[in-house]
């Protein structure tokens, strides 16, 4: 194919890297709601786990400044080695370059903090020096202001980065609802992390398909009493 960016993302053609999803880095995020961003990061991680996407997790100055990676993210990948760095640019660290090369896939899905620093420098260098295609997950990344995030995204897009969202990536990986081997896991993920979409799935399952509710504790409904 003349333009590889016309290929949709599949579980076979891409890998994923999480960059600096650490509390001190999150404290500085002002480009979006931080809890929503964390939800999206964990949703993306669970999607990668479902589809067995090779995943790299890297951190910067954990004990000196940034703190440890979100436990909710680490719990998705038990036993995963976290690659610690001193450089703001993940590409500078040989361990990171080796991890990407070992996965053998040129499409790299990226989520990280901050957009204007760690995501930007990694993406430009990975494209320029490594020949990678970068797919930046905008809603699982954050900057120190909306302007910082937006202009960093624009700079990267102008350089050839492809902007995506976490749910977009999830649904490209699934692609066809006839793929039953991942269907149930994707539906469970959507209900947990996809907001109104997940609420709609719950509604359809219980009200249309008459599936049982998914609450884990029983409850009793008191019948309505007509108004006098």
Buried (B, 14 or more C-beta within 10 A) or exposed (E): EEEEEEEEBEBEEBBBBBBBBBEBBBEBBBBBEBEEBBBBBBBBBBBBBBBEBBBBBBBBBBEEEBBBBBEBBBEBBEEBEBBBBEBBBBBBBEBBBEBBEEBEBBBBBBBBBBBBBBBBBBBBBBBEEBEBBBBBBBBBBBBBBEEBBBBBBEBBEEEEBBBBBBBBBBBBBBEEEEEEEBEEBBBBBBBEBBEEEBEEBBEEBEEEEEEEEEEEEEEEEEEEEEEE
